[in-house]
């Protein structure tokens, strides 16, 4: 039986709510990547991508953050904005994470469709994202929602770590 999502809302996060995004990442990220990445890489990437000054810098540069709520309880987040390569043509989904207790209820799809509609409303023609090659659950979810793999990407992120991803996109 599908989960009743009537209590689920997605709201734009202001700069003052970025600490909530950081706290959600600290709670969600280790569970999401424990079977894919080492504990050392998880800690390194959390600091690299979710320290409050990093989030504030992204926000200042135009990245949009949305919080996903069950009633008044924050349960996940998204972030997205213009691509660096083609900022007037392409948007990038940087982050979409949901508390594990809310998986398999259609909420991730609801959040993804929200981002797709936001990108369309800003007249982008393509939305792309990077997803870890070993994150089969996320890859299936993106494919169910119309995304296709367009290339592979291995990015050195320092300290001996790499991000080994597929780049996926959907035409808007």
Buried (B, 14 or more C-beta within 10 A) or exposed (E): EEEEBEEBBBEEBEEEBBEBBBEBBEBBBBBBBEEBBEEEBBEBBBEBBBEEEBBBEBBEEEBBBBBBBBEEEBBBBBBBBBBEEBEEEBBBBBBBBBBEEBBEBBBBBBBBBBBBEBBEEBEBEBBBBBBBBEBEEBBEBBEEBBBEBEEEBEEEEEEEBEBBBBBBBBEB
